[in-house]
């Protein structure tokens, strides 16, 4: 029987917590250990900055977290389900402090930002059985590989810490509890409202991948 994210009481079950923790651990062992990056790696700027307008989107990261695609791959491969924004591991967030991990992207005609457009499959959790996450795993794997691979024309790499940021509303903005109660703080509700007002910029940008 397929595991679900929540037990009958509507709370995150212990086994699923372990699965989520394994996803975070796998991220740390892979590209997620970004604290170890050198100053040279952090200063790298590819076409994402010089040609395709990444800088213009960076102010949005004050109220919207992108999610490291490598974390989603690790979580999906561990059999997990996506957590709400409040429970996303710090290492999985692409925000103003870690946006350098996207700046080295050097592909042609695209930004390393995947914007997810999908239906919520439940009122209070969009993917509580992990079906959507499993469906997009091949895309996420390919995106991470592309972010890190060598660029033939210039011989440069995004580097081991390079990744693709994913906008997934449930993980990118503060959310209600799975039981429907609004346990967000005033600051979290304000962040949600601001992010909701700005997220169209991610969908409308000519070089993000929707």
Rosetta blueprint (number, residue, H / E / L):
1 X L
2 X L
3 X L
4 X L
5 X L
6 X E
7 X L
8 X L
9 X L
10 X L
11 X L
12 X E
13 X L
14 X H
15 X H
16 X H
17 X H
18 X H
19 X H
20 X H
21 X H
22 X H
23 X H
24 X H
25 X H
26 X H
27 X H
28 X H
29 X H
30 X L
31 X L
32 X L
33 X L
34 X H
35 X H
36 X H
37 X L
38 X L
39 X H
40 X H
41 X H
42 X H
43 X H
44 X L
45 X L
46 X L
47 X H
48 X H
49 X H
50 X H
51 X L
52 X L
53 X L
54 X H
55 X H
56 X H
57 X H
58 X H
59 X H
60 X H
61 X H
62 X H
63 X L
64 X L
65 X L
66 X E
67 X E
68 X E
69 X H
70 X H
71 X H
72 X H
73 X H
74 X H
75 X H
76 X H
77 X H
78 X L
79 X L
80 X L
81 X L
82 X L
83 X L
84 X L
85 X H
86 X H
87 X H
88 X L
89 X L
90 X H
91 X H
92 X H
93 X E
94 X E
95 X L
96 X L
97 X L
98 X L
99 X L
100 X H
101 X H
102 X H
103 X H
104 X L
105 X L
106 X L
107 X L
108 X L
109 X L
110 X L
111 X L
112 X L
113 X E
114 X E
115 X E
116 X L
117 X L
118 X L
119 X L
120 X L
121 X L
122 X L
123 X L
124 X L
125 X L
126 X L
127 X L
128 X L
129 X L
130 X L
131 X H
132 X H
133 X H
134 X H
135 X H
136 X H
137 X H
138 X H
139 X H
140 X H
141 X H
142 X H
143 X H
144 X H
145 X H
146 X H
147 X H
148 X H
149 X L
150 X E
151 X E
152 X L
153 X L
154 X L
155 X L
156 X E
157 X E
158 X L
159 X L
160 X L
161 X L
162 X L
163 X L
164 X L
165 X E
166 X E
167 X E
168 X L
169 X H
170 X H
171 X H
172 X H
173 X L
174 X L
175 X L
176 X L
177 X L
178 X L
179 X L
180 X L
181 X L
182 X L
183 X L
184 X L
185 X L
186 X H
187 X H
188 X H
189 X H
190 X H
191 X H
192 X H
193 X H
194 X H
195 X H
196 X H
197 X H
198 X H
199 X L
200 X H
201 X H
202 X H
203 X H
204 X H
205 X L
206 X L
207 X L
208 X L
209 X E
210 X L
